[in-house]
Amino acid sequence: MERMKRTRFSALPVREKILSIFVPLCAFGGIGIAYLLNMYGIIENAGTFAWGCILSSLVLSYLAFQKPKKDIVALLTPVYAVLIFFGLENASTLFLQFLYAITITLVLVRLNQRFSS
């Protein structure tokens, strides 16, 4: 049985390293910003401020597009983000953003391990 070739984070080019760090940083940082904006009364509901998750989805999609082998799941993450945060009848919550941030981080790890050269 042939072993899967795993790419270490240190083996990635510098540009991919920076983008890979930016994805979870933006997703989880957006949750923190939403909480702070809610705490200071700038926005009413912190759950509706999902722009950190959407931006991280866009970066992940760009990162997936730059890989030699294309990952359809990572390429379509912006579509998923828009459907999840703006397409549901119920308002999104911080818990939903947290789950999405964990999921997008796992998709990033999968992308770097399976679809790197």
C-alpha positions as CSV (number, residue, x, y, z in Angstrom):
1,M,0.0,0.0,0.0
2,E,1.4,3.3,-1.0
3,R,1.7,6.0,1.6
4,M,0.2,9.4,1.1
5,K,2.7,12.1,0.6
6,R,2.2,14.7,3.4
7,T,3.4,18.3,3.0
8,R,4.9,19.9,6.0
9,F,4.1,23.5,6.8
10,S,7.8,24.4,6.6
11,A,8.0,23.0,3.0
12,L,5.4,25.5,1.7
13,P,6.5,28.6,-0.1
14,V,6.5,31.8,1.9
15,R,3.4,33.2,0.2
16,E,1.4,30.1,0.9
17,K,2.6,30.1,4.5
18,I,1.4,33.7,5.0
19,L,-2.0,33.0,3.4
20,S,-2.3,29.7,5.4
21,I,-1.8,31.7,8.6
22,F,-4.1,34.4,7.5
23,V,-7.1,32.0,7.0
24,P,-7.7,30.9,10.7
25,L,-6.4,34.3,12.0
26,C,-9.1,36.1,10.0
27,A,-11.8,33.6,10.8
28,F,-11.2,33.6,14.6
29,G,-10.2,37.3,14.6
30,G,-13.5,38.2,13.0
31,I,-15.3,36.5,15.8
32,G,-13.3,38.6,18.3
33,I,-14.0,41.8,16.4
34,A,-17.7,41.0,16.2
35,Y,-17.8,40.5,20.0
36,L,-15.9,43.7,20.6
37,L,-18.2,45.7,18.3
38,N,-21.2,44.3,20.1
39,M,-19.7,45.0,23.5
40,Y,-19.2,48.6,22.7
41,G,-22.6,49.0,21.2
42,I,-21.5,49.6,17.6
43,I,-23.5,46.6,16.3
44,E,-26.6,45.1,17.8
45,N,-26.0,41.4,17.2
46,A,-22.4,40.0,17.1
47,G,-23.7,36.9,15.2
48,T,-24.6,38.9,12.1
49,F,-21.0,40.2,11.7
50,A,-19.6,37.3,9.7
51,W,-17.2,39.2,7.5
52,G,-14.1,37.6,9.1
53,C,-15.4,34.1,8.1
54,I,-16.3,35.3,4.6
55,L,-12.9,37.0,4.1
56,S,-11.1,33.8,5.3
57,S,-13.2,31.8,2.8
58,L,-12.1,34.1,0.0
59,V,-8.4,33.7,1.0
60,L,-8.8,29.9,1.2
61,S,-10.4,29.8,-2.2
62,Y,-7.5,31.9,-3.7
63,L,-5.0,29.6,-2.0
64,A,-6.7,26.6,-3.5
65,F,-6.8,28.1,-6.9
66,Q,-3.0,28.6,-6.8
67,K,-2.3,24.9,-6.0
68,P,-1.2,22.6,-8.9
69,K,-4.1,20.2,-8.0
70,K,-7.5,21.9,-7.6
71,D,-9.6,21.1,-4.5
72,I,-13.3,21.8,-5.3
73,V,-14.3,22.0,-1.7
74,A,-11.7,24.7,-0.9
75,L,-12.6,26.5,-4.1
76,L,-16.3,26.7,-3.2
77,T,-15.9,27.9,0.4
78,P,-17.0,31.5,-0.4
79,V,-20.2,30.1,-1.8
80,Y,-20.7,28.0,1.4
81,A,-20.0,31.1,3.6
82,V,-22.6,33.2,1.8
83,L,-25.2,30.4,1.9
84,I,-24.5,29.7,5.6
85,F,-24.4,33.3,6.9
86,F,-26.8,35.0,4.6
87,G,-29.0,32.3,3.1
88,L,-30.5,30.8,6.3
89,E,-33.9,31.9,7.6
90,N,-32.5,32.1,11.2
91,A,-29.9,34.7,12.1
92,S,-26.4,33.5,12.4
93,T,-24.8,33.4,15.8
94,L,-21.2,33.6,17.2
95,F,-21.4,29.8,17.8
96,L,-22.1,29.2,14.1
97,Q,-19.2,31.4,13.2
98,F,-17.0,29.5,15.6
99,L,-18.0,26.2,14.0
100,Y,-17.4,27.6,10.6
101,A,-13.9,28.9,11.6
102,I,-13.0,25.4,12.9
103,T,-14.3,23.8,9.7
104,I,-12.4,26.2,7.4
105,T,-9.2,25.6,9.4
106,L,-9.6,21.8,8.9
107,V,-10.2,22.4,5.2
108,L,-7.0,24.4,5.1
109,V,-5.1,21.6,6.7
110,R,-6.6,19.2,4.2
111,L,-5.7,21.5,1.3
112,N,-2.1,21.8,2.4
113,Q,-1.6,18.1,3.0
114,R,-3.4,16.6,0.0
115,F,-3.2,19.2,-2.8
116,S,0.3,20.6,-2.5
117,S,2.9,19.6,-4.9
